[in-house]
């Protein structure tokens, strides 16, 4: 038994590092002042004029990653696979710049990935997206982005009927079978196109990161007084479980409710409402988007530290694993060495013949 205890201590020291902790690392991107737009008004006759703009971007990764994230700036329409990469700084250190922006774009630093664009021109206008991918978790939990509109003013009016999204981005924790409400403020009513999407997938280096599942989509009804009914499309995975909030005028708002939560519902959800294109000169570029992450804790299989004293406990779904509780908080799940299971009474990994799986 003493030998087993020594083995357990050595294993703990070697294997209970950050990489072995069964925890979701969530990336959150925020673009300051995203409620309006960045505008360039050329004044070549003004000696004080500087042909330079900045697209600000901030992010956090929690728990922190030991690997440098990949920073990508894109231009185009949300969730469109044809969005062009303006600048990409991979975690490996490789830098890609779109030929159209060669010599004109740079990023301040990895920790502050503000995009600097110089020698701007009319063709540069559009919606720019700051995307950050945690390469240790290059999935929908580890990839987030936000956008800012750039308007190059050259005798043209400013953008009309700009759609802006404000979503509560606080991570939502919910038990399987529960209900969540994702509060999103944005364009509402019959003339709004309201889209909720889940994803993205395929975010490993060198692959597209624009594959999303449409959770629910309400089409826009063009023209006041149009008798055409709003058309709502729902993913087969969410039929009977998702709905949009009513606006009090017989139509809908972007706030989303999901009932009967399932473990497969865990992931990142994007609120992307938009005004009907007939009312904006931006076309599909008018669609803004923000995301929030849902983490599902299945009470039947997920470890919990609620009401538990400090110590280590068998994982409820697999007694070859154990998790640690301290102060009522969960501090990660680890696996015993091959051939052993966790003995909760002795607080160590033991031979299976000595342990009853709880």
C-alpha positions as CSV (number, residue, x, y, z in Angstrom):
1,X,0.0,0.0,0.0
2,X,2.9,2.4,0.8
3,X,4.3,1.7,-2.6
4,X,0.9,2.6,-4.2
5,X,0.8,5.8,-2.1
6,X,4.3,6.8,-3.3
7,X,3.2,6.0,-6.9
8,X,0.2,8.2,-6.5
9,X,2.2,11.2,-5.1
10,X,4.7,10.9,-7.9
11,X,1.9,10.7,-10.5
12,X,0.3,13.7,-9.0
13,X,3.4,15.8,-9.2
14,X,4.1,14.7,-12.8
15,X,0.6,14.6,-14.3
16,X,-1.6,17.0,-12.5
17,X,-0.3,20.0,-14.6
18,X,-2.5,22.5,-16.4
19,X,-2.6,20.3,-19.5
20,X,-4.3,17.4,-17.7
21,X,-7.1,19.5,-16.1
22,X,-10.4,18.7,-17.6
23,X,-11.6,22.3,-18.0
24,X,-12.9,24.4,-20.8
25,X,-10.8,27.4,-21.7
26,X,-13.0,30.2,-23.0
27,X,-11.8,33.0,-25.3
28,X,-13.6,36.3,-25.2
29,X,-13.0,39.1,-27.7
30,X,-14.1,42.7,-27.2
31,X,-13.9,45.5,-29.8
32,X,-14.2,48.9,-28.0
33,X,-16.5,51.6,-29.4
34,X,-18.1,49.0,-31.8
35,X,-21.5,50.8,-31.6
36,X,-20.6,53.2,-34.4
37,X,-18.0,53.0,-37.1
38,X,-14.5,54.1,-38.0
39,X,-14.5,56.7,-40.7
40,X,-11.8,58.0,-42.9
41,X,-12.5,61.4,-44.5
42,X,-9.6,62.2,-46.9
43,X,-8.2,65.7,-46.6
44,X,-5.2,65.6,-48.9
45,X,-5.0,69.4,-48.8
46,X,-4.6,69.5,-45.1
47,X,-1.0,69.2,-44.0
48,X,-2.1,67.8,-40.6
49,X,-4.1,64.9,-42.1
50,X,-2.7,61.4,-41.5
51,X,-3.9,58.6,-43.7
52,X,-4.0,56.1,-40.9
53,X,-6.8,54.3,-39.0
54,X,-6.9,51.9,-36.0
55,X,-9.3,49.0,-35.4
56,X,-9.1,48.3,-31.7
57,X,-9.4,44.8,-30.2
58,X,-9.0,43.3,-26.8
59,X,-9.3,39.7,-25.6
60,X,-9.0,37.3,-22.6
61,X,-8.5,33.6,-22.4
62,X,-9.7,31.9,-19.2
63,X,-8.1,29.7,-17.9
64,X,-5.0,31.2,-19.5
65,X,-3.4,29.3,-22.3
66,X,0.3,28.4,-22.2
67,X,0.3,28.6,-26.1
68,X,0.4,31.9,-27.9
69,X,-3.1,32.5,-29.6
70,X,-3.6,33.0,-33.3
71,X,-4.7,36.5,-34.2
72,X,-6.8,37.0,-37.4
73,X,-8.4,40.1,-38.9
74,X,-11.0,39.4,-41.5
75,X,-13.2,41.6,-43.7
76,X,-16.6,40.6,-45.0
77,X,-20.0,39.2,-43.9
78,X,-20.4,37.3,-40.7
79,X,-20.4,33.5,-41.1
80,X,-19.5,33.7,-44.7
81,X,-16.8,31.3,-45.9
82,X,-15.7,33.9,-48.4
83,X,-14.6,36.5,-45.8
84,X,-11.1,37.5,-46.7
85,X,-8.2,37.3,-44.3
86,X,-6.6,40.7,-44.0
87,X,-3.9,39.8,-41.5
88,X,-3.2,36.5,-39.7
89,X,-0.5,36.0,-37.0
90,X,-0.4,32.3,-36.3
91,X,0.6,30.9,-32.9
92,X,3.6,29.4,-34.7
93,X,4.8,33.0,-35.5
94,X,3.9,32.8,-39.2
95,X,2.4,36.0,-40.5
96,X,0.1,36.2,-43.5
97,X,-1.0,39.5,-45.2
98,X,-3.6,39.7,-48.0
99,X,-1.8,41.0,-51.1
100,X,-4.3,43.9,-51.3
101,X,-3.1,45.1,-47.9
102,X,0.6,44.3,-48.3
103,X,2.8,46.9,-46.6
104,X,-0.3,48.7,-45.2
105,X,-1.4,46.7,-42.2
106,X,0.2,45.7,-38.9
107,X,-0.8,44.6,-35.4
108,X,0.5,46.4,-32.3
109,X,1.1,43.2,-30.3
110,X,-0.3,39.8,-29.5
111,X,-1.6,41.0,-26.2
112,X,-3.2,44.1,-27.8
113,X,-4.1,43.0,-31.4
114,X,-5.2,46.4,-32.6
115,X,-5.0,46.5,-36.4
116,X,-3.3,49.5,-37.9
117,X,-4.2,50.4,-41.5
118,X,-2.2,53.0,-43.4
119,X,-2.5,54.4,-46.9
120,X,-6.3,53.8,-46.8
121,X,-8.4,54.0,-50.0
122,X,-12.0,53.8,-51.0
123,X,-11.9,50.0,-51.6
124,X,-10.9,49.4,-48.0
125,X,-14.4,50.1,-46.6
126,X,-16.3,47.2,-45.0
127,X,-16.8,45.3,-41.8
128,X,-13.6,44.1,-40.1
129,X,-13.6,41.2,-37.6
130,X,-11.0,40.6,-34.9
131,X,-10.8,36.9,-34.3
132,X,-8.7,35.2,-31.5
133,X,-8.1,31.4,-31.4
134,X,-6.7,29.6,-28.5
135,X,-4.7,26.8,-30.3
136,X,-4.8,24.7,-27.2
137,X,-8.6,24.6,-27.6
138,X,-9.2,25.5,-31.3
139,X,-13.0,24.9,-31.2
140,X,-16.0,27.1,-30.6
141,X,-15.0,27.5,-26.9
142,X,-11.6,28.8,-27.8
143,X,-12.5,31.0,-30.8
144,X,-14.3,34.3,-30.5
145,X,-14.5,37.5,-32.6
146,X,-16.2,40.9,-32.8
147,X,-16.5,43.5,-35.6
148,X,-16.2,47.1,-36.4
149,X,-17.4,48.9,-39.5
150,X,-15.0,51.0,-41.5
151,X,-16.4,53.7,-43.7
152,X,-14.3,55.6,-46.3
153,X,-16.0,58.9,-46.9
154,X,-15.5,60.1,-50.4
155,X,-18.5,62.3,-51.2
156,X,-20.8,59.6,-50.0
157,X,-23.3,59.7,-47.2
158,X,-22.5,57.8,-44.0
159,X,-23.9,54.3,-43.5
160,X,-27.7,54.2,-43.0
161,X,-29.7,52.1,-40.6
162,X,-26.6,50.6,-38.9
163,X,-27.3,47.3,-37.1
164,X,-25.5,46.9,-33.8
165,X,-25.7,43.9,-31.4
166,X,-25.3,44.1,-27.6
167,X,-25.2,40.6,-26.0
168,X,-24.6,39.6,-22.4
169,X,-21.3,37.7,-23.0
170,X,-21.1,36.2,-19.4
171,X,-20.6,32.4,-19.7
172,X,-23.9,30.6,-19.0
173,X,-23.7,27.5,-16.8
174,X,-26.7,25.2,-16.9
175,X,-27.6,21.7,-15.9
176,X,-28.9,19.2,-18.5
177,X,-32.7,19.5,-18.7
178,X,-32.6,23.1,-17.7
179,X,-33.6,26.3,-19.5
180,X,-31.4,29.3,-20.6
181,X,-32.3,32.7,-21.8
182,X,-29.6,34.5,-23.9
183,X,-30.3,38.3,-23.6
184,X,-29.5,40.1,-26.8
185,X,-30.4,43.6,-27.8
186,X,-30.5,44.5,-31.5
187,X,-32.7,45.1,-34.4
188,X,-36.2,43.8,-33.8
189,X,-39.6,43.6,-35.5
190,X,-41.0,42.3,-38.7
191,X,-38.4,44.2,-40.8
192,X,-35.5,42.6,-39.0
193,X,-33.7,39.4,-39.9
194,X,-32.8,37.7,-36.7
195,X,-30.2,34.9,-36.8
196,X,-28.8,32.7,-34.0
197,X,-25.9,30.4,-34.9
198,X,-23.7,27.9,-33.1
199,X,-20.0,27.4,-33.8
200,X,-17.6,27.8,-35.4
201,X,-16.1,24.5,-36.2
202,X,-12.9,23.7,-38.1
203,X,-10.8,26.3,-36.4
204,X,-7.5,24.5,-36.4
205,X,-4.6,26.2,-38.1
206,X,-4.8,26.4,-41.9
207,X,-8.5,25.6,-42.0
208,X,-11.6,27.7,-42.4
209,X,-13.3,28.9,-39.2
210,X,-16.6,29.9,-40.7
211,X,-18.7,26.8,-40.3
212,X,-21.8,27.5,-38.2
213,X,-25.0,25.7,-37.4
214,X,-28.1,27.9,-37.8
215,X,-30.1,27.5,-34.6
216,X,-33.0,29.7,-35.5
217,X,-33.5,32.3,-38.3
218,X,-36.4,34.7,-38.6
219,X,-36.6,36.3,-42.0
220,X,-37.2,40.0,-42.6
221,X,-40.5,41.2,-44.1
222,X,-39.8,43.9,-46.6
223,X,-42.0,46.9,-46.7
224,X,-44.4,48.4,-44.2
225,X,-47.8,46.8,-44.4
226,X,-46.6,43.8,-46.3
227,X,-49.1,41.0,-45.4
228,X,-46.4,38.4,-45.9
229,X,-45.8,36.4,-42.6
230,X,-42.4,36.2,-41.0
231,X,-40.7,32.9,-41.8
232,X,-38.9,31.1,-39.0
233,X,-36.4,28.3,-39.7
234,X,-35.2,26.1,-36.8
235,X,-32.4,23.5,-36.8
236,X,-33.6,19.9,-36.4
237,X,-31.5,19.7,-33.3
238,X,-33.5,22.5,-31.6
239,X,-37.1,21.9,-32.9
240,X,-39.5,22.5,-30.1
241,X,-36.8,23.8,-27.8
242,X,-35.9,27.3,-29.0
243,X,-37.9,30.5,-29.3
244,X,-37.4,34.3,-29.8
245,X,-38.9,36.7,-27.3
246,X,-41.9,38.7,-28.4
247,X,-41.6,42.5,-28.9
248,X,-45.2,43.4,-27.9
249,X,-46.2,44.3,-31.4
250,X,-46.8,40.9,-32.9
251,X,-43.2,40.3,-33.8
252,X,-39.9,39.2,-32.2
253,X,-36.7,40.4,-30.5
254,X,-33.3,38.7,-30.7
255,X,-33.4,37.3,-27.2
256,X,-33.3,33.5,-27.4
257,X,-34.7,30.9,-25.0
258,X,-33.5,27.3,-25.1
259,X,-35.4,24.6,-23.1
260,X,-34.6,21.0,-22.2
261,X,-30.8,21.7,-22.4
262,X,-28.8,18.7,-23.6
263,X,-25.0,18.1,-23.2
264,X,-24.6,18.5,-27.0
265,X,-26.0,22.1,-26.6
266,X,-22.7,23.2,-25.0
267,X,-20.8,25.6,-27.2
268,X,-20.8,29.2,-28.5
269,X,-23.9,30.9,-29.6
270,X,-24.0,34.0,-31.9
271,X,-26.7,36.7,-31.9
272,X,-26.8,38.3,-35.3
273,X,-29.9,40.5,-36.0
274,X,-29.9,42.7,-39.0
275,X,-32.2,45.3,-40.6
276,X,-33.7,44.4,-43.9
277,X,-31.2,45.2,-46.7
278,X,-33.8,47.5,-48.4
279,X,-33.3,49.9,-45.5
280,X,-29.5,50.0,-45.4
281,X,-26.9,50.9,-48.0
282,X,-24.5,48.3,-46.4
283,X,-26.2,45.2,-47.7
284,X,-25.2,42.0,-45.9
285,X,-22.2,43.8,-44.4
286,X,-24.7,45.4,-42.0
287,X,-25.0,42.2,-40.0
288,X,-23.2,42.5,-36.7
289,X,-22.7,39.6,-34.3
290,X,-21.6,38.8,-30.8
291,X,-21.3,35.5,-29.0
292,X,-21.8,33.9,-25.6
293,X,-20.8,30.4,-24.4
294,X,-23.0,27.8,-22.8
295,X,-21.4,25.2,-20.5
296,X,-23.6,22.2,-19.7
297,X,-23.2,20.4,-16.4
298,X,-25.0,17.1,-16.6
299,X,-25.9,16.3,-12.9
300,X,-25.8,12.6,-13.7
301,X,-22.3,12.5,-15.1
302,X,-20.5,15.8,-14.2
303,X,-18.6,16.2,-11.0
304,X,-19.9,18.8,-8.5
305,X,-18.4,20.4,-5.4
306,X,-21.6,21.8,-4.1
307,X,-21.9,20.8,-0.4
308,X,-18.7,18.8,-0.6
309,X,-15.9,19.2,2.0
310,X,-12.4,19.8,0.7
311,X,-10.8,16.7,-0.8
312,X,-10.6,14.4,-3.8
313,X,-13.6,12.5,-5.1
314,X,-14.4,9.7,-7.6
315,X,-15.7,11.0,-10.9
316,X,-19.4,10.0,-11.1
317,X,-19.1,8.8,-14.6
318,X,-15.7,7.0,-14.4
319,X,-14.1,5.8,-11.1
320,X,-10.6,5.6,-12.8
321,X,-10.8,9.4,-12.6
322,X,-11.0,11.8,-9.6
323,X,-11.6,15.5,-9.1
324,X,-10.6,18.0,-6.4
325,X,-12.8,20.2,-4.3
326,X,-11.7,23.2,-2.3
327,X,-13.9,25.8,-0.8
328,X,-16.9,24.5,-2.7
329,X,-15.1,25.0,-6.0
330,X,-14.1,22.4,-8.6
331,X,-10.4,22.3,-9.4
332,X,-10.1,19.9,-12.3
333,X,-10.4,16.2,-13.1
334,X,-7.5,13.8,-13.4
335,X,-7.1,10.1,-14.3
336,X,-5.4,7.4,-12.3
337,X,-2.4,5.5,-13.8
338,X,-3.4,2.6,-16.0
339,X,-4.9,-0.3,-14.1
340,X,-5.9,1.7,-11.0
341,X,-9.1,3.3,-9.8
342,X,-9.6,6.1,-7.3
343,X,-10.1,5.0,-3.7
344,X,-12.1,7.9,-2.2
345,X,-11.8,6.7,1.4
346,X,-8.0,6.6,1.2
347,X,-7.7,9.6,-1.1
348,X,-5.4,7.8,-3.6
349,X,-5.4,5.6,-6.7
350,X,-5.6,1.9,-5.7
351,X,-6.1,-1.6,-7.2
352,X,-9.6,-2.1,-8.5
353,X,-10.1,-5.1,-6.2
354,X,-9.8,-2.7,-3.2
355,X,-12.3,-0.1,-4.4
356,X,-16.0,0.1,-4.8
357,X,-17.0,2.4,-7.6
358,X,-19.6,4.8,-6.2
